[in-house]
Amino acid sequence: MELVLSVNNPNVNTLECLKVGLDLYNEGGTAYRLPGPYDLSGALTFEVYRMDGTLLRQMSGLTRQKMMSKARVDPTQTFEDLPAGGRWRWDINLASYYYPLPSGEFEIGAVYTHEESGINIRSNRIPIRVSSAQLSDIAVLRDAPVLDGVTLLLRGKTNNTPVTILRQHNAQRPLSAWYSEQLESTNGAAHPAAKIIWGGPGRPFFAAARFFKTTSFEPTFCKWIISSDETQLYAQCFRRGQPDQEIITVPLPAGRKLLSSAYYDEQDHLTVFFQMHTGTIDAYDLTNEGLIFRFAHDVPATPIPPAIRADCDFIHIVIPWRGVLYHRLLLNGICEEKVQVFSSRMMPYSCDINPALRVAKVLFYDGPHGRSLDLIIVGPEPRRIKRMTIDNLQVRGELREMSFDCDPDGRLHLMVSTSRQRLYYFRSWDRPVLVASGQERFFPVVHAPSGVYLGCYQTDFGYRFLHFQRTVHGGRVTINEGML
């Protein structure tokens, strides 16, 4: 037997993942029944070596299970028949097997083992180079049309070449990803059909599904990305990271600012929102024929934009105005409920909606030089509030970046970065934990579906979610390198 490895992209950066091809040839006269191409046991293992020959990382179907699912790792093998003279082919995006590799020069090889048949063969090794990438922006979507997922749109550069990565994680265990696709890469435009504008008046953002469907898994992997330049609005659908050929392009309406909130239904009908300087929100259907006005809704003007999400029956608007103001609208724009759910004199820092838990998250603070924070969770009922107040945040330096989330038990989890280039994780009942250091920006994302996962960027390691595990002494941040 012969095992032949190929690498589609041997020169990558720390935001990208390798894509490999593997061929197993049965050149003898004996047929075998072996773990096949769809097997997720440890029969097929990829190994990454440093240039001095030491092992850096092992990856297999077992590590894929461990890094993508909270369920117990299942070593059961899935068998198929490999006839004499036959060939099996694997084409694998290793994003689902491991974190992106750290920067450096390495070699990758594969091993196929089946002890019962006496098979233990190694492939050729291929040199790979991983360059450091400078992350400059990130868009995040928590969405659950079928499966609960976290999708990242990463923008950076390596060697002065733009890099754009679309990556989707399982929300329950976001250590590796369902897929990671290069929309721009170090080798040029990986997808010339992709249309994403980063230099416009606003940042690109995702539209969120307003439906919940169980007849197919495909809506989980359908993502609409909306962006704009000075005059035009662009919307494009990406299915498992691959762009549709069709791009919706319409002129921007005058005198209105595009909000980073949009939704779509089961027929992929898009609705986008604009805001006037007075605060009034205008809703439009986004079609190939142009923007079709639906309704206007008056809200107060605020220093940061409101958060808007829709479900099967209602549109939910959370406005960070003198605290937290909640409006519930019918899909035709008629307002059914207005509630001032929380009052505060502090400045709003962020406002978001978690569709999986059906709660809103709003963070208030007293400025970058201050030390007081209010973390507010609203929902699922509008008058149900969870609050964590920090009167004296125990960090040194100015506050630069903040992110927080609520776990299913109602406990709040916070990450804060400072001007001293340190990133900390806080729990309401414990001392802070240093997560990372040495970066001007970490782009933190706290994600606490059941375990606590801390998303952050580091130059030599890219963007990844670290797992916080409680211990008898408080807790520690673990980096699961995919080695069992």
C-alpha positions in Angstrom: 0.0 0.0 0.0 1.0 3.6 -0.6 -0.2 6.8 1.1 0.4 10.0 -0.8 -0.2 13.4 0.7 -0.6 16.8 -1.0 -1.2 20.3 0.4 -3.2 22.8 -1.5 -1.9 25.8 0.4 1.6 25.1 1.8 2.1 28.8 2.5 -0.5 30.1 4.9 -0.8 32.6 7.7 -1.9 32.2 11.3 -5.5 33.1 10.5 -5.8 30.4 7.8 -6.0 26.6 7.9 -4.4 24.0 5.7 -6.3 22.1 3.1 -4.9 18.7 2.3 -5.5 15.9 -0.2 -4.6 12.3 0.6 -4.6 9.1 -1.6 -4.5 5.6 -0.3 -3.5 3.1 -3.0 -4.0 -0.7 -2.6 -1.3 -1.9 -5.1 -1.4 -5.5 -4.0 -3.7 -8.4 -5.0 -5.6 -8.5 -1.7 -8.8 -6.7 -0.9 -9.2 -5.1 2.6 -12.0 -4.0 4.8 -10.7 -0.9 6.5 -11.8 2.3 8.2 -12.9 4.4 5.2 -12.8 8.0 4.1 -15.8 8.9 6.4 -14.2 7.3 9.4 -13.7 9.6 12.4 -11.6 7.3 14.6 -7.8 7.6 15.0 -7.1 5.3 12.0 -5.9 8.4 9.9 -3.7 10.8 11.7 -1.9 14.0 10.5 1.3 14.9 12.2 3.0 18.3 12.2 6.8 18.4 12.9 9.1 21.2 13.7 12.1 21.5 11.5 14.3 19.9 14.2 12.1 16.8 13.9 10.2 17.1 17.1 6.4 16.6 17.0 4.3 19.7 17.3 0.8 18.4 16.8 -1.2 15.3 16.0 -4.7 15.5 14.4 -7.2 12.8 13.7 -11.0 12.1 13.7 -10.7 11.7 17.5 -9.2 15.2 18.0 -11.9 16.6 15.6 -14.5 15.1 17.9 -12.8 16.5 21.0 -12.4 20.0 19.6 -15.9 20.3 18.0 -18.2 18.4 20.4 -18.9 18.2 24.1 -20.0 14.6 23.7 -17.7 11.7 24.7 -15.2 10.9 22.1 -16.4 7.8 20.1 -13.6 5.6 18.8 -15.9 3.4 16.8 -14.6 2.8 13.3 -16.6 3.1 10.1 -15.5 0.4 7.6 -15.5 0.2 3.8 -14.1 -2.2 1.3 -10.9 -1.3 -0.5 -10.5 -3.7 -3.4 -7.2 -4.9 -4.9 -5.9 -2.1 -7.1 -8.3 0.3 -5.6 -7.8 3.9 -4.3 -9.4 6.0 -1.6 -9.3 9.8 -1.7 -9.6 12.3 1.1 -10.0 16.1 0.6 -9.9 17.7 4.1 -10.0 21.2 5.4 -8.1 20.8 8.6 -9.9 23.7 10.3 -12.2 21.1 11.8 -9.2 19.1 13.3 -7.2 21.8 15.1 -6.5 25.4 15.9 -4.7 27.3 13.1 -1.0 26.5 13.3 1.4 29.0 15.0 3.9 30.9 12.9 7.0 29.1 11.7 8.3 26.5 9.3 7.1 22.9 9.7 6.5 19.6 7.9 3.2 17.7 7.7 2.7 14.0 7.1 0.0 11.4 7.5 -0.2 8.0 9.1 -2.8 5.3 8.3 -3.1 2.5 10.8 -5.3 -0.6 11.2 -3.7 -3.1 13.6 -6.1 -6.0 12.8 -4.9 -5.9 9.1 -1.3 -5.3 10.0 -1.4 -1.9 8.2 0.8 0.9 9.4 1.9 3.2 6.6 3.3 6.7 6.5 2.9 9.3 3.7 5.5 11.6 2.3 6.2 14.8 4.3 5.6 18.2 2.9 7.2 21.5 4.1 4.8 24.2 5.1 5.3 27.8 6.1 3.0 29.8 8.4 3.4 33.5 8.5 2.2 35.9 11.3 -1.0 37.8 10.4 -1.9 41.2 11.8 -5.6 41.2 12.6 -7.3 44.6 12.0 -11.0 43.9 12.3 -13.5 41.2 13.2 -17.3 40.7 12.7 -19.1 38.1 14.9 -22.5 36.4 14.6 -24.2 34.2 17.1 -27.0 32.5 15.2 -29.1 29.4 15.6 -31.4 28.8 12.6 -30.9 25.0 13.1 -27.6 24.4 15.0 -26.2 27.0 17.4 -23.2 28.5 15.7 -20.6 31.3 16.1 -19.4 32.8 12.8 -16.3 35.0 12.5 -15.3 37.3 9.6 -11.6 38.1 10.1 -9.7 40.9 8.4 -6.0 41.2 8.5 -2.8 41.3 6.5 0.4 39.4 6.2 3.5 40.7 4.4 1.3 43.7 3.5 -1.2 41.5 1.6 -4.9 41.6 2.7 -6.4 38.6 4.3 -10.1 37.9 4.8 -11.2 34.7 6.5 -14.8 33.3 7.0 -14.9 30.8 9.8 -17.8 29.1 11.5 -17.7 27.3 14.8 -20.0 25.0 16.7 -21.2 27.3 19.5 -21.2 24.5 22.1 -17.5 23.7 21.5 -15.8 26.4 19.4 -12.2 25.1 19.6 -12.0 24.1 15.9 -14.3 25.1 13.1 -16.8 23.5 10.8 -15.0 25.3 8.0 -12.5 28.1 7.4 -12.4 29.7 4.0 -10.1 32.3 2.6 -11.9 35.1 0.8 -8.7 36.9 0.3 -5.4 35.2 1.0 -1.7 35.4 0.8 -1.9 33.8 -2.6 -4.3 36.5 -3.9 -8.0 36.5 -4.2 -9.1 32.9 -3.3 -12.7 33.7 -4.2 -12.8 36.4 -7.0 -16.6 36.3 -6.7 -16.6 37.5 -3.1 -17.7 41.1 -2.6 -16.8 42.5 0.8 -16.0 46.1 1.4 -13.8 46.9 4.3 -13.0 50.6 3.6 -16.5 51.9 3.6 -18.3 54.1 6.1 -19.3 51.0 8.2 -17.8 47.6 8.9 -19.1 44.5 7.1 -21.6 42.5 9.2 -23.8 39.4 9.1 -27.5 39.2 8.6 -29.2 36.9 11.1 -31.8 34.2 10.4 -35.2 35.0 11.8 -36.5 31.4 11.5 -35.8 28.1 13.2 -35.8 25.0 11.0 -35.3 21.3 11.6 -35.9 19.7 8.2 -32.3 20.4 7.0 -28.9 21.4 8.4 -28.1 23.6 5.4 -29.5 26.9 6.9 -26.8 26.6 9.6 -24.1 27.1 7.0 -25.8 29.8 5.0 -24.4 33.3 5.9 -25.3 36.6 4.4 -22.6 39.3 4.6 -23.6 42.9 4.0 -21.1 45.8 3.4 -21.1 49.2 1.8 -18.9 51.8 0.2 -19.7 55.5 0.0 -22.6 55.1 -2.4 -23.5 51.4 -2.7 -24.8 48.6 -0.5 -23.7 45.0 -1.2 -25.2 41.8 0.1 -23.9 38.3 -0.8 -24.7 34.8 0.5 -21.9 32.4 1.4 -22.8 28.7 1.7 -20.2 26.8 3.8 -17.8 29.6 3.1 -18.3 29.6 -0.7 -19.8 32.8 -2.3 -22.9 32.7 -4.4 -22.3 34.3 -7.9 -25.2 36.7 -7.4 -24.4 39.9 -5.5 -27.3 42.3 -4.6 -26.1 45.9 -5.2 -28.3 48.9 -4.5 -27.7 52.7 -4.0 -27.6 53.9 -0.4 -30.5 56.1 0.7 -29.4 59.7 1.4 -29.4 61.1 4.9 -29.4 57.7 6.7 -26.7 55.6 8.3 -26.7 51.8 7.7 -27.1 49.9 11.0 -25.1 46.7 11.5 -28.4 44.8 11.9 -30.2 42.8 9.3 -32.2 39.6 9.0 -33.4 37.1 6.4 -36.3 34.6 6.2 -36.4 31.0 4.8 -36.7 32.3 1.2 -33.6 34.4 1.7 -35.6 37.7 1.7 -33.4 40.3 3.3 -34.4 43.2 5.6 -31.9 45.9 6.5 -32.2 48.9 8.8 -31.0 52.5 8.5 -31.1 55.3 11.1 -31.6 59.0 10.8 -29.7 61.5 12.9 -32.9 62.0 14.9 -32.8 58.3 15.9 -35.7 57.1 13.7 -35.1 53.6 12.3 -36.2 52.9 8.7 -36.7 49.2 7.6 -36.2 48.2 4.0 -36.5 45.0 2.1 -33.3 44.5 0.1 -34.0 43.1 -3.3 -32.3 43.0 -6.7 -34.6 45.8 -7.8 -33.5 48.1 -5.0 -34.5 49.0 -1.5 -38.3 48.7 -0.8 -39.4 50.8 2.2 -41.3 48.8 4.9 -41.8 51.0 7.9 -40.3 53.7 10.2 -40.0 53.4 13.9 -39.0 56.2 16.3 -36.3 55.6 18.9 -34.0 58.0 20.7 -30.7 58.9 19.2 -27.9 57.1 21.1 -24.1 57.2 21.2 -23.9 53.5 20.1 -26.4 51.8 17.7 -29.3 49.8 18.9 -29.3 46.0 18.5 -32.0 44.6 16.3 -33.0 40.9 15.9 -36.1 39.2 14.5 -37.7 35.8 15.1 -40.7 34.1 13.5 -43.2 36.6 15.0 -41.5 39.8 16.3 -38.7 42.3 15.7 -36.8 43.0 18.9 -35.0 46.3 19.4 -32.7 47.0 22.4 -31.7 50.7 22.7 -28.9 51.8 25.1 -30.7 55.0 26.1 -30.4 56.2 29.7 -30.0 52.6 30.5 -31.8 49.9 28.5 -35.0 50.5 26.5 -36.7 47.6 24.8 -39.2 47.8 21.9 -41.1 44.8 20.5 -42.6 45.2 17.0 -44.7 43.0 14.8 -43.1 42.1 11.5 -45.1 44.9 9.8 -43.5 47.5 12.2 -46.4 48.0 14.6 -45.0 48.5 18.1 -46.6 46.2 20.6 -44.5 46.9 23.7 -42.1 49.6 25.0 -40.3 49.0 28.3 -37.6 51.0 30.1 -36.0 47.9 31.7 -33.0 49.5 33.3 -31.8 53.0 34.1 -28.2 54.2 34.2 -26.2 57.4 33.9 -23.1 55.6 32.7 -22.0 55.4 29.1 -23.0 52.4 27.0 -20.1 50.5 25.6 -21.8 47.6 23.7 -25.3 46.3 23.0 -26.1 42.9 21.5 -28.7 40.2 21.5 -28.1 36.5 22.1 -30.7 34.5 20.1 -29.8 31.1 21.6 -30.7 32.3 25.1 -33.2 35.0 23.9 -31.5 37.7 26.0 -30.0 41.1 25.4 -26.5 42.1 26.6 -25.7 45.7 27.4 -22.4 46.9 29.0 -22.1 50.3 30.6 -18.9 52.0 31.9 -17.7 55.3 33.2 -15.1 55.8 30.5 -11.7 54.4 29.5 -10.0 56.0 32.6 -12.8 54.8 35.0 -13.1 51.5 36.9 -16.9 51.1 37.2 -18.9 48.7 35.0 -22.5 47.6 34.8 -23.2 44.3 32.9 -26.9 43.9 32.1 -28.7 40.9 30.8 -32.3 41.4 29.8 -34.6 38.5 29.1 -36.1 36.2 28.1 -38.9 38.3 29.5 -38.4 42.1 29.1 -38.7 42.8 32.8 -36.3 40.0 33.8 -32.9 41.5 34.5 -29.6 40.0 35.6 -27.0 42.6 36.7 -23.3 42.5 37.7 -21.9 45.7 39.0 -18.2 46.3 39.3 -17.3 49.4 41.3 -13.5 49.2 41.2 -12.2 47.0 38.4 -8.8 45.7 39.6 -6.6 46.3 36.5 -3.9 48.9 35.7 -4.0 51.1 32.6 -6.8 52.4 30.5 -9.7 50.1 29.4 -9.3 49.3 25.7 -11.6 46.4 24.8 -14.4 44.6 26.7 -16.7 41.7 26.0 -19.0 39.7 28.2 -21.5 36.8 28.1 -24.1 35.1 30.3 -24.0 31.3 30.8 -27.2 29.2 31.1 -27.0 29.4 34.9 -27.2 33.2 34.7 -23.5 33.8 35.7 -21.7 36.6 33.9 -18.3 36.4 32.4 -16.2 39.4 31.3 -12.9 40.0 29.4 -11.1 43.3 29.5 -8.0 44.5 27.7 -5.9 47.4 28.9 -3.4 50.0 27.6 -0.7 47.9 29.2 -1.3 45.2 26.6 -2.9 42.7 28.9 -6.1 40.8 28.5 -8.0 39.6 31.7 -10.9 37.3 32.3 -13.3 38.1 35.2 -15.9 36.1 37.0 -18.3 37.7 39.5 -17.1 35.3 42.2 -13.4 35.0 41.6 -10.1 36.8 41.1 -9.2 37.9 37.5 -7.2 35.6 35.3 -4.5 36.8 32.8 -5.5 35.4 29.4 -2.8 36.9 27.1 -0.4 39.8 26.9 1.8 41.7 24.5 -0.9 42.9 22.0 -2.3 46.4 21.3 -5.6 44.8 20.4 -6.9 41.3 21.3 -10.5 41.5 19.7 -11.9 39.6 22.7 -15.1 37.6 22.5 -16.5 35.9 25.6 -18.7 32.9 24.7 -20.3 30.9 27.5 -22.9 28.4 26.1 -22.1 25.9 28.9 -18.4 25.9 29.2 -16.5 29.2 29.1 -14.6 30.0 25.9 -12.5 33.1 25.5 -11.9 34.2 21.9 -8.8 36.4 21.4 -6.1 37.2 18.8 -2.4 36.8 19.2 0.1 37.6 16.4 1.9 34.3 16.4 -1.2 32.1 17.0 -4.0 33.8 15.1 -7.5 34.0 16.4 -8.7 31.1 18.6 -11.1 30.3 21.4 -9.3 29.3 24.6 -11.1 27.1 27.2 -11.4 28.2 30.8 -11.5 25.3 33.2 -12.3 25.7 36.9 -9.9 24.2 39.4 -9.7 24.0 43.2 -7.5 27.1 43.1 -9.9 29.1 40.9 -9.3 28.3 37.3 -7.0 28.3 34.4 -7.1 28.9 30.7 -6.2 25.8 28.7 -5.0 25.6 25.1 -6.1 22.3 23.6 -3.6 21.7 20.9 -5.6 18.7 19.6 -3.2 16.1 21.0 -5.0 13.2 22.9 
